[in-house]
C-alpha cells in the first residue's frame, strides 16, 4: 500500500471474492453459539473452532500440467487460496486472531486495510460475536467495503496512506483496549503461525517439501509464516529439506524485493513519492513492509530469491492460468510465479516440484 499524494480517490478494484455471506447458512448453528455472549466462553470457543476448521484453509493444491508445458518446467503445483471464505489467504489470520481475541476476553478487533483483509476480519469477528473497527485511508475506495458493512463492521476513514492507517488503528487499539490485528504488532506470531498452516497443507499433499515455494509479497507476513511452517516440519523430521522461498512483488515498489536485489542487510523504507498504485499492483506495493525483515530472512535462510513483476507480466500470467488451468486468479498474486519463471529463464531450474501460492478473483 502506498502513500496518497493528492486528493484523488483511488478505486481499488482488486476483484478478489469469496462466499462469505453464504457461509452463514452452512454453519448457522455453530455461528450462533460462538457469537452468543450469554454462553460460557468454552462452549463458544468450541463452536468457533469448529467453524474455523471446517471453513478456513485446506485449500486446493492442483498440478498445473498445461502451464508446465507452456513454460518448460515440470511439476508446478498451484496452491489456490481463493477457496477460503472471502477468497484470500487473509481468512487464515483473521479467524486465528478472532479466536485469540475471544480467548483473551477482548470485545473489539481493530485493523487497518485497503480491502481484502478488512472483509476477512469483519467475517471472522461477526462469527465470534466481536465488534470490528476497520480503518481505511480516506482516499482509497474498494467495492469490498460494502461487504465489510454487511458483516457488521464499522468503517473509519483516516487521512494519509495505508501505513498511517496502521499507526492510527494500533494507537486506538492500545487506547481503548481493542485487539490489535494489524501486522507487526504484539499478535504477529499468531499471524505467522496461521500462515504456517499453508506449509502443513502442502506437506499433507506432497509428503515432503517442494524444491521451492513462490508467493507474492507486500508486508511479507505470508511468506514469513509459510517459511516458519516448513521450518517446524523440518525440525520435527517430517520433511527432508527446506524449500527455497521465492518472493515476487510489483516492479520497484516493495522493500523486500528491493533489499534482496541490492543485497542489503535489512529492508529500508522506499520513497513514498515514487510509489504509484494501479488497479493491478495495489495489493502488493508498500513503501514500508512491516514484516519485511522476517520475509527477507526466510528468503536468505533457504537460499531463495526475489524478483520484480510488471503489471503487464501479472496480467499475462493471470490470463495464462485462466486459459490453461481454468482458475480465476488475482493478477497481483501471480508475482511469485513470475519470480519463479524469471529465475528459470536465467538458469533452468531442476526437474523437481514447485508450489505457487495464488489468490482468487471474481470472473
PyMOL commands that set and color helices and strands:
alter all, ss='L'
color gray80, all
select helices_A, chain A and resi 20-26+28-35+41-55+65-71+81-83+90-103+116-128+144-150+162-176+188-206+221-235+255-261+272-274+292-301+311-325+331-346
alter helices_A, ss='H'
color red, helices_A
select strands_A, chain A and resi 10-11+60-63+76-80+108-112+131-137+140-141+154-158+179-180+212-216+244-250+305-309+354-358
alter strands_A, ss='S'
color yellow, strands_A
deselect
rebuild
show_as cartoon
